[in-house]
């Protein structure tokens, strides 16, 4: 089983930036970020395809967040700019581990992002 470990979360002020990292213990293909705030269900943030490296973003973060990955390192990143208090959540990294299956079959433990006003 591929293990995913997120890092880079922290406490910042509105307008600040953070860069989250997701390190995988094995081969990954598509990678994504989700988040979950207290009392809310988990929601999609962004994803990046293995090929042809297409990216997708939720409307809430479009224009502010940028997802990227390094296939050689099996790592994903989420550059978060112009952070808002509503971005406060536990951020999870997810990945597919098969080139033929589209399910997010590997998940990390999450890294906390807290944005104060």
Rosetta blueprint (number, residue, H / E / L):
1 X L
2 X L
3 X L
4 X E
5 X E
6 X E
7 X E
8 X L
9 X L
10 X E
11 X E
12 X E
13 X E
14 X L
15 X L
16 X L
17 X L
18 X E
19 X E
20 X E
21 X E
22 X E
23 X E
24 X E
25 X L
26 X L
27 X L
28 X L
29 X L
30 X L
31 X E
32 X E
33 X E
34 X E
35 X E
36 X E
37 X L
38 X L
39 X L
40 X L
41 X L
42 X L
43 X E
44 X E
45 X E
46 X E
47 X E
48 X E
49 X L
50 X L
51 X L
52 X L
53 X L
54 X L
55 X E
56 X E
57 X E
58 X L
59 X L
60 X L
61 X L
62 X L
63 X L
64 X L
65 X E
66 X E
67 X E
68 X E
69 X E
70 X E
71 X L
72 X L
73 X L
74 X L
75 X E
76 X E
77 X E
78 X E
79 X E
80 X E
81 X L
82 X L
83 X L
84 X L
85 X H
86 X H
87 X H
88 X L
89 X E
90 X E
91 X E
92 X E
93 X E
94 X E
95 X E
96 X L
97 X L
98 X L
99 X L
100 X L
101 X L
102 X L
103 X L
104 X L
105 X L
106 X E
107 X E
108 X E
109 X L
110 X L
111 X E
112 X E
113 X E
114 X E
115 X E
116 X E
117 X L
